[in-house]
């Protein structure tokens, strides 16, 4: 079975099928959308069950030559870094599809179709083994998101859409130039033109080339993440997009940037990554502090969660860029944690916004009185978000901070501020909406109470959080080999003591 | 003397004359379509004959015609866009009552374009460019009752005449320096010309030719006529200018620069590179502020000329290959886009305004899909034909040590995304209430819809099955560089 190709073909077919559903037939549209997302989830579960945890390279690879004379191929596979991202994508999109189907906007079939197309883009991106294919899916994902913001967004949707598109495109087109340059330079070393990431592993680029190419890639990743100061599109896009889309963007699209860093940036250009280690780490640290401060003062719940995401992604980037085994582990784990938690947080924002009619924290209060179950769920999510010991995110942040401390203690000290602020802003959000005198609602908040449909989305997310918190090894065990392999060349480039360098890693110059 | 090589030329000239001659008779009923059918028959015959000639380069007459693989490939592109333009003109109001002249002039222009791309001699090249230009001056102004159309023709005539003057001057200088008008002989002479800095006349001739061809290709800074002329001309003629003329002009660029002046590539690549850069930047920024899709496509065609010129500027086989592929992709997406504009224009007044397309995709989903594909492909979104084309152009630039132009091209594309995406999103936005109630209920003209659908399918297929197409382009590029 070509599992990997199925993974992108199933949602694509469902998206196309949705386009043929007559406009009025919303029930059929819902069914196709949800079934499409669930089938994709099944495929991804099939992939997880067949995944071999001991292997660090790409597995279950589907390879077809596409345009040989210019070096393009269709090459999909999974490894430890992508396996949980794939599963998380299919899970979150299934839940997102439920959420969207419950309150389908005007022209709902097209909405669901675009959601599925963005899933195609993300899944393709997380499994692409060819740089051009990586780029293809990178761009493919942008179009449905842009359409979703531009068509179904708030009052300023057009500006939000344009800002989002222009920011992203600047990064991605520079990345395209970097991709072509990489293959052109590597051609002399390898002997033929290829964009396969596995072939490009270990090509010794000169240190200037390595730095420039790394910078070319990182610009695209930094914008997508976003890393401070490339986050200009974030407030507009997050606050204008329909909330389901915002949740998926924050949970998954942001991971595209981190994933690119770990899949392409650091392993292919270890020297360049090492040169730019400190600058990027500083940007990540600024992002942690700045994002936390913005979240603290954010007027709406949606922006608060959005800015907190900026801070959390700073942590993840830091975890990757210090080239420490433990920190990188934590970063990979935290990618999943953050995705699940931020999706849950946006779900709560959605529920409150729907019941209370506003997402403005100053105009809401005391909702816990009429909506106790919501309050419980909210508290769990808030605790997870601020990385309370015992929560899933605690494991990830602990790994990251521990690893960072091993390498650069001062960075860990600054990053600690982010952990403290997280408690401040998350509790502020909880308190101002849930506690205190009842505000903003006439029925003491009963309209905000969890309904069966909301529970269907929140309960699985909370269960996943508990599962990871109790048994992180289930995840880490699968990611170890691949993560080691990704950072080993950079560790060597950074002249780390031999004891720290992962034994299974590839050395520069050798072909895996 | 090889006269067989001229067969495509004989066929096209004959059907041109016959099509015009039908105007002398009062044709009734189905026979009124005679000029169209003559044209279609001639084009199909030309395509078949040209395919038969595919192979090693052949020279016709005393070397005046050079049937290289590149010439044949470009002839195909030109013939297919001519065919599409005839289909787009089906029932075109601008051609009503004077169909023989209208179709005849399109065929004459196509003949000129073909002559341009198969020229083996400066004089033939010049005649080809003149034939296509003069025919198009008239075609732009063919709707004599409409002021905009007249204005368009006049503007094109005046700027075009300047271009012609510069071209003949450049050719004269080139002849003066090399003593021959044969492109093959010029190539040999220039290969041993030595450093260009000591030969100001050669520099002047190269610059003049580049400028003159830049006029025809609507490259910056010789693009000023483009938006007005494109907007004023009947839309099928606009489509013809942005596909056929562009192909012919790019063909001329390839023949003169990449081919004949190959020996001086390091000298002229800066010049062409500068024109390309300016075109990409100015074209894309100009297109941002347009409210008419026709004007937007005019500016976009300026920008596209810039992308194409990247492939000329590098002056390598990769570059020529990329230009050839991008031309195929470009005519496919441009014709598809114009087909939808023509459809809309026939339904409502001011149908070329972007607002007129609000919600159009919901009314005619297939048209919406085609337009969206065309716009995304023009913007270079993967996995569509425009992406593969841009990819190859950037690849050629980086391979030819012109990384900077690839970066400029990439950044310029960012700007283009805004206006292309705007059209495709507007197509699917909710239409204002009652918008479509009053509009004419148009029975979609089959040929126009055919062009749109074939174009839409082509945009996808050219990317998915790119390999054989690129092989053809590769063969063509090899025939260009001695």
Contacts between the chains, C-beta under 8 A, distances in Angstrom:
chain1	res1	chain2	res2	distance
A	19	B	365	7.6
A	23	B	362	7.6
A	66	B	466	7.5
A	66	B	467	7.7
A	67	B	388	7.0
A	67	B	466	4.5
A	67	B	467	5.1
A	67	B	470	6.3
A	68	B	467	6.2
A	69	B	467	6.7
A	69	B	470	5.2
A	69	B	471	6.9
A	69	B	474	6.6
A	70	B	388	7.7
A	70	B	391	6.8
A	70	B	392	6.0
A	70	B	395	6.3
A	70	B	466	7.8
A	70	B	470	6.6
A	72	B	466	7.9
A	106	B	430	6.9
A	107	B	362	7.8
A	107	B	430	7.4
A	110	B	428	6.8
A	132	B	391	7.4
A	135	B	382	6.7
A	136	B	382	3.9
A	136	B	383	5.1
A	136	B	387	7.6
A	139	B	381	5.5
A	139	B	382	5.2
A	139	B	387	7.9
A	140	B	381	7.7
A	140	B	382	6.5
A	140	B	383	7.4
A	143	B	376	6.7
A	143	B	381	6.3
A	143	B	421	7.9
A	146	B	421	6.3
A	146	B	425	7.6
A	147	B	425	6.1
A	147	B	428	7.3
A	150	B	421	7.9
A	150	B	425	4.9
A	151	B	425	6.4
A	151	B	428	6.6
A	151	B	429	6.2
A	161	B	425	7.5
A	162	B	418	5.8
A	165	B	417	5.8
A	165	B	418	6.7
A	165	B	421	6.2
A	166	B	414	6.1
A	166	B	415	8.0
A	166	B	417	7.2
A	166	B	418	6.4
A	169	B	413	7.3
A	169	B	414	4.3
A	169	B	417	5.0
A	170	B	411	7.0
A	170	B	414	5.1
A	173	B	410	3.7
A	173	B	411	6.8
A	173	B	413	5.5
A	173	B	414	5.8
A	174	B	407	7.1
A	174	B	410	5.9
A	174	B	411	7.6
A	176	B	391	7.4
A	176	B	394	6.7
A	176	B	410	6.2
A	177	B	394	6.1
A	177	B	398	7.3
A	177	B	403	7.3
A	177	B	406	5.0
A	177	B	407	5.6
A	177	B	410	5.1
A	180	B	391	7.2
A	180	B	394	5.4
A	180	B	395	5.2
A	180	B	398	5.3
A	180	B	406	7.2
A	181	B	398	5.4
A	181	B	403	6.7
A	184	B	395	7.3
A	184	B	398	5.1
A	184	B	399	6.0
